[in-house]
Amino acid sequence: MFIGAVPKEVIGQVLSTVPFDEWGDVYVGCSGSFRFDRAVKMRHPGCRVYSNDVSLLTCSIGELAMGREFPIKFKGALEFVESAIAGLDFRGRVAAVMVASAMGKFTGKNE
């Protein structure tokens, strides 16, 4: 998985030059780790920050934070996960997505 994190120095530069507080609304096209979104909200608490991302993990976390949910089902190479998480609610399935995402970096041709 690609983690497109914005360096802290870049966030600092943007926050010191862009008058977000004058705009009121801030739309983030690719939230990723939500680092930029959180930084804007911390610096300008009166702004409304609209986050957006397309990965399963960030969409899952966003929906969970909003009190909403959608069906999550593991298929293909990860279908075995379904038996381990059978009966879990949406929160448990989001946790499984988090674990699968973290474990993905250890894939390879070994046991």
N, C-alpha and C positions, 0 to 999 in steps of 0.2 A: 504494500500500500504506500502511496506517495503522501508524505506529510509536508504540505507546502507552508511551513511556518515562516512568518514575516519576522526578520531580525528585530530585536528590541530597539536597536539604534534607529532603524527606519521608522518604527512606530513613534519614537520620540521626535524625530524630525517632522513627521506628518502632523503630530499633535501640536507642535510649536509653530507651525506655519498655516494650518488650515483652520479657519474660524467656525468650527462645528457648532459652537454655541449660538452663532448668528443664524445658522441654517435650521436648527430645530429637529430635522429628520436626517438620519444617516442610514443609507442603504449599503450594505456590504454584499458584494456579488459572490464572493467565495470565502466563507467564514473559516473553513478548515478547523483549526483548534480553538477558534473564537478568541484568540489573543487580541487581535485588533479591536474587535467588537467590545470586549471587556475594557480595554484601555480607553476607548472613546467614552464609554459610559462612566468610568471612574473619573476621568478628567472633566467631563461635561455631563453631570447627572441629570440635567434638565432635558437633554437630547433624547429623542426616541430613536433607538438603534434597531434596525431590521436586519437580522442575520439570515444567511442563506448558504446552503451547502448541498452537495449531491451524494456524498458517501452514505452507505448504509449506517455506519456508526454515528455520524453526526446527525443524520435525519432521525435516527432512533432516539438519541439523547434529547434532541429538540422536541420531539413529540412527547417524550416522557415528561420533560419540563413543562410542557403546555397542558399536561393532563389528558393527552390524547394517545391513541395507539393505532397500529396497523398490523396486519398479520406478518409474522416473521417465521419462515420455515427454511431449515437447512436442507440443501439438496446436493446431489452429486457427491464429490469427494468428502463433503462435510455432513452427509446424511446421517452418519452414525451419531452425531450430536443430538438428533431428535430423540433418540431413546434415553439419553442422559437428562434431557430437560423436559421430558413428557410431563404434562400437568402444570408446568410453571406459568405464571402470569406474564404479562408484557414486560414488567420490570426484570424478571428472571431471564427472559429471552434477550433483552437488551444487554444484560450482563454477559450472556453467552456470546453475543456478537462482539463485545469488548474483549473477551478472552480469546476468541477466534482471531480477531484482528491482531492482538498482541502476539499470539503464537505463530501467526503467519510468517513472521521473520525467521522462524527456525525451520522452515520447510527445506527439504533437500532430498537427495537420493540416499538416505541412510535410515536405519530403523530408529 
